[in-house]
Amino acid sequence: NIVFTVPDTAVVSVGFYDYNGNLIKPVFTGRLYREGQHSIRYNPYPLALVGHSYKVRMIKDGSLYREYYFAQ
């Protein structure tokens, strides 16, 4: 899970990226979150990325908010 808090309404996107910063696969795009604490569930080890190194990025209001690195 990715846990985060927004002080005001925010537009959030989460996706899988390669190490060059290219989007491989979105988890979701442009979801509106209201003020408060939220949790996003996702599978950090999708079968499509077996044998690859990648990162999961959370973009909030157009800027990088969180980034997690994975290698399978």
C-alpha positions as CSV (number, residue, x, y, z in Angstrom):
1,N,0.0,0.0,0.0
2,I,1.0,3.6,-0.6
3,V,-0.3,5.7,2.3
4,F,-0.4,9.5,1.8
5,T,-2.1,12.6,3.1
6,V,-3.4,15.5,1.1
7,P,-4.0,18.9,2.8
8,D,-6.4,19.9,-0.1
9,T,-7.9,18.2,-3.0
10,A,-5.3,16.6,-5.2
11,V,-5.1,14.8,-8.6
12,V,-3.0,11.6,-8.2
13,S,-1.6,9.1,-10.7
14,V,0.4,5.9,-9.9
15,G,2.3,3.8,-12.4
16,F,5.2,1.4,-13.1
17,Y,8.3,3.1,-14.7
18,D,11.6,1.9,-16.0
19,Y,14.8,3.3,-14.7
20,N,14.9,5.9,-17.5
21,G,11.6,7.4,-16.2
22,N,9.4,6.0,-19.0
23,L,5.9,4.8,-18.0
24,I,5.6,1.0,-18.5
25,K,2.1,0.5,-17.2
26,P,-0.2,2.8,-15.3
27,V,-2.0,1.6,-12.1
28,F,-4.4,4.5,-12.5
29,T,-4.3,8.1,-13.9
30,G,-5.7,11.4,-12.8
31,R,-7.8,10.2,-9.8
32,L,-9.1,13.0,-7.6
33,Y,-8.6,12.7,-3.8
34,R,-10.1,15.0,-1.3
35,E,-8.4,16.3,1.9
36,G,-7.4,13.6,4.3
37,Q,-5.4,10.4,4.6
38,H,-5.7,7.8,1.9
39,S,-4.2,4.4,1.0
40,I,-3.7,2.9,-2.4
41,R,-3.4,-0.8,-2.9
42,Y,-1.5,-2.2,-5.9
43,N,0.5,-5.4,-6.8
44,P,4.2,-4.3,-6.6
45,Y,5.3,-7.5,-8.4
46,P,3.1,-7.9,-11.5
47,L,3.8,-10.9,-13.7
48,A,4.4,-8.7,-16.7
49,L,7.5,-7.3,-15.1
50,V,9.2,-10.5,-13.9
51,G,12.9,-10.3,-14.5
52,H,12.9,-6.5,-14.7
53,S,14.0,-3.7,-12.5
54,Y,11.4,-0.9,-12.2
55,K,10.0,1.7,-9.9
56,V,6.5,2.7,-8.8
57,R,5.9,6.4,-8.9
58,M,3.1,8.4,-7.3
59,I,2.5,11.7,-9.0
60,K,0.5,14.2,-7.1
61,D,-0.7,17.4,-8.8
62,G,1.8,16.9,-11.6
63,S,4.9,16.5,-9.4
64,L,6.7,13.4,-8.1
65,Y,5.5,12.6,-4.6
66,R,6.7,9.1,-3.8
67,E,9.0,6.6,-5.6
68,Y,9.6,2.9,-4.7
69,Y,12.3,0.7,-6.4
70,F,11.8,-3.0,-7.2
71,A,13.8,-5.8,-8.9
72,Q,12.4,-9.2,-9.7
